């Protein structure tokens, strides 16, 4: 049975949702599921904007047949060739062999690599346009957002941007489709940030290039390949993405992330959090790196301006879950944060020095305590005084 939504007079969402899938890309937990978005335009020519993952393939194909209602599919626009958006392309072309497949040269190369047999292909370049009747659609390249073949398609007639993975989000749609049909701040903002920071976060420079192009367009609706369709608050969304792409903190939040084996380093983290609250600081996120998936830690780090890292020493190295967090911070190019460090070790605390070396290699990171706070086994009164000094430093830094 079909499950579709009408977005405009001649534009339909024909995607699907999956709540059985536990890890996106085999890495990132998605407890609220995910949507795979595909869009069909019914003009003088029919135009399909991207296909879907095989996980919802049957639903997608039923939706496509229902909205076409016997019409021929004339064009398939491939904005992004990643299999979660293109796995069903081959089946679509078997059913509609005369459809013209539109994409960048690199996208057509990837189609061959994935084994798709494309009979009718059309390579488009930056600024090329196609007219489908009432609608004229322009194409803009978006390399490394987040694959090299990516482009976005802009319907100049109705101001609709088909944005590929840009502006995407984790979380299934649950019947809603538009951003103003959901409580975005409560239910979607974290999923949106976690998607961006972990999937696209590394490519801030490339994202800014696309945002620069977008700023020149009269965008009235954004149709991403995951998540809600935006038809309001678009300027707010563009500002949010500008912050993420430039590695600018969203506010004066504080992330306290700790790696603890027997509870003593965890104790220090909780003591520090309490002292920060006593100083009137309330935007505090306390995370156990062992219990919290690193994708959430990355999202927190992108949001906050101050980050405190407390780690035990493990085999003369950084505690492995903390090491994993630091590795991802570096891989995803996190920048421009104020960092405080603390270490613990019963006989040879060493994790602080190693964390300092790692953070020191990241762009724009400012380590605020020259020597890491050092605990030997448990928190002492001397350590408490050091935690007071760190709390004072954080309060002063965030007051600037």
C-alpha positions in Angstrom: 0.0 0.0 0.0 1.3 3.4 -0.9 2.5 6.0 1.7 3.1 9.4 0.2 2.8 13.1 1.0 2.0 16.0 -1.3 4.5 18.8 -0.9 3.3 21.2 -3.6 0.9 21.3 -6.5 3.0 18.8 -8.6 5.6 17.6 -6.1 5.3 14.5 -3.9 7.4 12.8 -1.2 7.6 9.1 -2.1 10.3 7.9 0.3 10.0 5.7 3.3 11.1 5.2 7.0 13.0 2.5 8.7 13.0 1.8 12.5 14.5 -1.6 12.3 17.9 -0.4 11.3 20.2 0.0 14.4 23.3 1.7 13.0 23.5 4.2 10.2 26.5 3.4 7.9 27.2 0.6 10.4 28.5 3.1 12.9 26.0 5.6 14.2 23.1 4.5 16.4 19.7 5.6 15.3 17.3 4.6 18.0 14.5 6.7 16.5 15.1 5.3 13.0 15.7 7.2 9.8 13.9 8.4 6.7 15.0 7.9 3.1 13.5 10.7 1.1 12.7 10.6 -2.6 10.7 13.2 -4.6 8.6 13.0 -7.7 7.7 16.0 -9.9 4.7 15.7 -12.2 5.3 18.3 -14.9 5.0 17.9 -18.7 7.8 15.5 -18.0 8.0 13.4 -14.9 11.1 13.8 -12.8 12.3 11.6 -10.0 14.8 13.2 -7.6 16.9 10.4 -6.2 15.9 6.9 -5.3 16.1 5.0 -2.0 17.9 2.4 0.0 16.8 -1.2 -0.5 15.7 -1.4 3.2 12.5 0.5 2.2 12.7 -0.5 -1.5 9.2 -2.2 -1.7 7.5 0.8 -0.2 9.4 3.2 -2.4 8.5 1.4 -5.6 4.8 1.2 -4.6 4.9 4.9 -3.9 6.5 5.6 -7.3 3.9 3.6 -9.2 1.0 5.1 -7.3 2.0 8.7 -7.9 3.0 8.1 -11.5 -0.5 6.6 -12.0 0.4 5.0 -15.3 2.6 7.8 -16.6 6.0 7.2 -18.0 9.0 8.2 -15.9 11.0 10.6 -18.1 14.0 11.6 -15.9 15.9 10.4 -12.8 18.0 13.1 -11.2 20.8 11.5 -9.1 22.1 14.1 -6.7 24.0 11.6 -4.6 25.1 8.1 -5.5 25.6 6.7 -2.0 23.7 3.4 -1.8 21.3 4.6 0.9 19.9 6.9 -1.9 20.8 5.0 -5.1 20.5 1.3 -4.3 17.1 1.0 -6.0 18.2 2.9 -9.1 18.8 -0.3 -11.1 15.2 -1.5 -10.3 13.7 1.8 -11.3 15.6 1.7 -14.7 14.4 -1.9 -15.3 10.8 -0.7 -14.9 11.4 2.6 -16.8 14.1 1.8 -19.3 13.6 5.0 -21.3 14.2 7.3 -18.4 17.1 9.7 -18.8 19.5 9.6 -15.8 20.9 13.1 -14.9 24.0 13.5 -12.8 27.5 14.8 -12.6 30.3 13.0 -14.5 31.6 11.6 -11.3 28.1 10.3 -10.4 27.9 8.5 -13.8 31.3 7.0 -13.0 30.0 5.7 -9.7 26.9 4.2 -11.4 29.2 2.1 -13.5 31.2 1.1 -10.4 28.1 -0.1 -8.7 27.1 -2.1 -11.8 24.1 -0.1 -12.9 23.2 -0.3 -16.6 22.3 3.3 -17.7 21.1 3.4 -21.3 20.1 7.1 -21.4 22.5 9.4 -19.5 22.9 13.1 -19.3 25.9 14.7 -17.6 25.3 18.1 -16.1 27.8 20.7 -15.0 27.7 23.7 -12.6 24.9 26.0 -13.6 23.3 23.8 -16.2 19.5 23.9 -16.5 16.8 21.6 -17.7 13.2 22.6 -18.4 10.5 20.0 -17.7 7.5 22.1 -18.7 6.4 24.6 -16.0 9.5 23.9 -14.0 13.1 24.9 -14.8 15.7 23.2 -12.6 19.3 24.3 -12.2 22.1 22.1 -11.0 25.0 23.1 -8.7 27.9 20.9 -7.8 28.5 20.2 -4.1 31.7 18.1 -4.1 32.6 16.4 -0.7 29.2 17.2 0.9 29.9 14.5 1.6 31.0 12.5 -1.5 32.8 13.9 -4.5 30.0 13.4 -7.1 27.3 15.3 -5.1 25.2 18.0 -6.7 22.1 19.9 -5.6 19.1 20.7 -7.8 17.2 23.9 -7.6 13.7 24.3 -9.0 13.8 28.0 -10.0 10.0 28.0 -10.6 8.9 27.2 -7.1 12.1 27.9 -5.1 12.6 24.3 -4.1 16.1 23.1 -3.3 16.7 19.3 -3.6 19.7 19.4 -1.3 21.1 15.8 -1.3 22.6 15.0 2.2 22.9 18.7 3.1 20.3 19.7 5.7 19.7 16.0 6.4 18.9 14.4 9.8 18.7 11.2 11.7 15.2 10.1 12.9 12.2 8.7 11.1 9.4 11.0 10.1 6.5 9.2 11.8 3.9 10.7 9.4 5.2 14.2 9.6 7.0 15.7 6.7 7.5 19.4 7.2 9.6 21.1 9.9 6.6 23.0 11.2 4.7 19.8 11.8 7.2 18.7 14.5 8.6 20.1 17.7 12.0 20.7 16.1 13.8 21.9 19.2 12.6 19.1 21.4 12.6 16.2 19.0 14.8 17.0 16.0 17.6 19.5 16.7 19.9 17.0 18.3 19.3 14.4 15.6 20.0 17.1 13.0 23.2 18.2 14.7 24.4 14.6 15.2 23.8 13.8 11.6 25.7 16.9 10.3 28.6 16.7 12.7 29.3 13.0 12.2 28.5 12.6 8.5 29.4 16.0 7.0 31.3 17.7 9.9 34.8 17.2 8.4 34.0 19.1 5.3 33.2 22.6 6.7 35.0 24.4 3.9 33.0 22.5 1.2 29.8 23.1 3.1 30.5 26.8 3.2 31.0 26.8 -0.6 27.5 25.3 -1.0 26.0 27.7 1.5 27.5 30.6 -0.5 25.7 29.3 -3.6 22.5 28.8 -1.6 22.6 32.4 -0.3 22.1 33.7 -3.9 19.0 31.6 -4.4 15.4 32.4 -3.5 14.8 29.2 -1.5 11.3 28.6 -0.3 11.6 24.9 0.5 14.4 22.5 1.2 14.0 18.8 0.4 16.9 16.8 1.9 17.5 13.1 1.5 17.0 12.4 5.2 14.7 14.1 7.7 12.1 16.8 7.5 11.3 19.1 4.6 11.9 22.7 5.4 9.3 25.2 4.4 9.7 27.8 7.1 12.6 29.2 9.3 15.0 28.7 6.4 17.2 31.6 7.3 17.5 30.2 10.8 18.5 26.8 9.4 21.1 28.4 7.1 22.6 30.3 10.1 22.7 27.0 12.1 24.6 25.3 9.3 27.0 28.3 9.0 27.9 27.8 12.7 28.5 24.1 12.2 30.5 24.6 9.0 32.7 27.2 10.5 33.2 25.3 13.8 31.6 28.1 15.7 30.0 27.1 19.1 26.2 27.5 19.2 26.4 29.0 22.6 28.3 29.0 25.9 27.7 25.3 26.7 30.2 23.1 28.6 30.9 19.5 27.8 32.5 17.4 30.6 33.5 14.1 29.1 35.2 11.5 31.3 36.8 8.1 31.1 36.7 6.3 34.4 37.5 2.7 35.5 36.6 2.6 39.2 34.6 5.8 39.7 37.3 8.2 41.0 37.7 10.1 37.7 33.9 10.1 37.4 33.7 11.6 40.9 36.0 14.5 39.8 33.7 15.1 36.8 30.6 15.3 39.0 32.4 17.6 41.5 33.4 20.0 38.7 29.8 20.0 37.3 28.5 20.9 40.7 31.0 23.8 41.1 30.0 25.1 37.7 26.4 25.2 38.7 27.3 27.0 41.9 28.9 29.7 39.6 25.6 30.1 37.7 26.6 28.1 34.7 23.7 25.8 33.7 24.3 24.7 30.1 26.4 21.7 31.2 26.5 18.3 29.5 28.1 15.5 31.5 29.1 12.4 29.5 30.7 9.0 30.3 32.8 8.1 27.3 32.3 4.4 28.0 28.5 4.6 28.1 28.0 7.3 25.5 28.4 6.5 21.8 31.1 8.7 20.3 28.6 10.2 17.7 26.8 11.9 20.6 30.0 13.1 22.1 31.0 14.7 18.7 27.6 16.4 18.5 28.0 17.8 22.0 31.5 19.1 21.2 30.3 20.9 18.1 27.6 22.6 20.2 29.6 23.6 23.2 32.3 26.2 23.5 34.2 24.7 26.5 35.2 21.1 26.7 36.7 19.4 29.8 38.3 16.0 29.2 39.1 13.8 32.2 40.8 10.4 31.6 42.4 7.7 33.5 45.8 6.3 32.3 45.3 2.9 30.7 48.4 0.9 29.9 50.4 4.1 29.9 48.0 5.5 27.3 44.7 7.4 27.1 41.6 5.4 28.3 40.4 3.7 25.0 36.9 5.3 24.9 38.4 8.7 25.4 41.0 7.9 22.8 38.2 7.1 20.4 36.5 10.4 21.1 39.8 12.4 20.5 40.4 10.5 17.3 37.0 11.4 16.0 37.4 15.0 17.1 40.5 15.1 14.9 39.0 13.2 12.0 36.0 15.4 11.9 38.1 18.6 12.1 36.6 20.1 15.2 38.2 23.5 15.9 38.0 26.6 18.0 37.2 25.3 21.4 38.6 26.0 24.9 39.9 22.8 26.5 40.7 21.8 30.0 42.4 18.5 30.8 42.6 16.2 33.8 44.3 12.8 34.3 44.3 10.0 36.8 46.8 7.2 37.4 47.8 5.3 40.5 51.5 5.2 39.9 52.3 6.9 36.5 49.5 9.2 35.3 50.3 9.9 31.7 46.9 10.4 29.9 46.9 14.2 30.3 50.2 14.6 28.5 49.0 12.4 25.6 45.6 14.2 25.4 47.5 17.6 25.3 49.6 16.4 22.4 46.5 15.2 20.5 44.5 18.4 21.2 47.5 20.5 20.3 47.5 19.1 16.8 43.9 20.3 16.2 43.2 23.7 14.6 42.2 26.5 16.9 42.1 24.5 20.1 43.1 26.4 23.2 44.3 24.3 26.1 43.4 26.5 29.1 45.3 24.7 31.9 49.0 24.5 31.1 49.4 21.4 33.2 46.6 18.9 33.4 44.9 18.4 36.8 46.5 15.2 38.1 44.8 12.8 40.4 46.6 9.8 41.9 44.0 7.1 42.4 41.3 9.3 44.0 40.2 12.9 44.4 42.0 14.8 47.2 41.4 18.1 48.9 44.2 19.5 46.7 42.4 18.2 43.7 39.3 19.9 44.8 41.1 23.3 45.0 42.3 22.6 41.4 38.7 21.9 40.4 37.7 25.2 41.9 40.3 27.0 39.8 39.1 25.2 36.7 35.5 26.2 37.5 36.6 29.8 37.9 38.6 29.7 34.7 35.6 28.3 32.8 33.3 30.9 34.2 35.7 33.7 33.3 36.2 32.4 29.8 32.5 32.1 29.1 31.9 35.6 30.5 34.1 37.1 27.8 
